[in-house]
Amino acid sequence: MVDPTSVHPITDFKRNTPAFVKRLKETGKPEVLTIEGRGELVVQDAAAYQELLRVVERVEAFEGIRRGLADIEAGQHVSLDEFESEMRKKYEIPQQDEL
């Protein structure tokens, strides 16, 4: 949810860019810039943005693990030997003893 105090006209941002940059770095919170009264852009400190990306990446990893565990519980999995055999056939990879 966007804090109403962090919504500003883009003209304010243009006129006071150094103050905006200082505030963005200090708070780490994004701010919404409006054009003709409508939210059009979000500006954020680069470090805060990187942290957001790190969190999203972690959530996506956990979601992948959750889906994998659900597949296992539902019996939708193959053994490592079966997987290896399928991949060798699909990509025409010879067995180790055939090299």
N, C-alpha and C positions, 0 to 999 in steps of 0.2 A: 504494500500500500504506500502511496506517495504522500509524504507530509505536505499539507497545503502551504506551509511556509517555504517549501523548496520548489515552488512553481514561480517562474519569472518570465517576463517578456524577453524575447531575444534581443531587443534594443537595449535592455538593461545589461545583458551579458556583453554586448558589443562595447558599451560605454564604460563598463567596470570590469573588464576581463581580469586584471590582476587580483581584484578583490574576490572574484568568483573562484579563481584558481587557488588562492590561499584558503578559502573556506572549504573547497572540495578536498584539498590535501589534509586539512585539519580534521574534518568530520568523516571523510571516507564515504560519505553518502552521496548518491546521485541527485541531480537536480533536473527538473523538467523545464525546458524552454518553450515558450508559446509564441505562436505567430497568429495574429488576429484573434487572440483569446483561446486558441486551441493548442493543446499539447502536441508539439511536433518533433522535438528532439530531447534526448536525455544526454546529459554530460556527466562524466564521472572521472575521478582521479585514476590514473593508470594502475597504481598499486591496488586500489580497491577493485578495479575491473579484473585484474589478474587473479585476485582472491576469489572473485565471483566465478571465474572460469574454472579455478581449481575445485571449488565446491560442486559445480555442475558436473565436472569430470568424475568426481568421487561418487556423486549420486548415480550417475549413469553406470559406473562400475558395480555399485551395490545392486542396482536394478538388474543388470546382467547376471549377477550371481544369484539373485532371487529367482529369476526366470529359469536358470539352469537347475537350481535345487527343486523347483516346482516340476520341471521336466523329469528329473530323476524320480521324484515321488510318484509321478504319473506313469512311470515305467517307460518313458520315451528317451531311451539312451541306448548306446551300444558300447561294447567293451573296447578297450584300447586296441586289442588284437584285431577286432572287426574293423575299427576305424582305420588302422594302418593298412589292412588288406584292401579296403575300399579306395583309399588314397593312392596306393601303389597301382591299382588297376586303372583308376581314373586318369592319373598323370603318367602312366607307363614307367613307373620307377621300379627297377629290378630289386629283388631281394638282396640282402647283404652277401649271401653265399653265391649269388650269381655274378658278382662284380669281379 
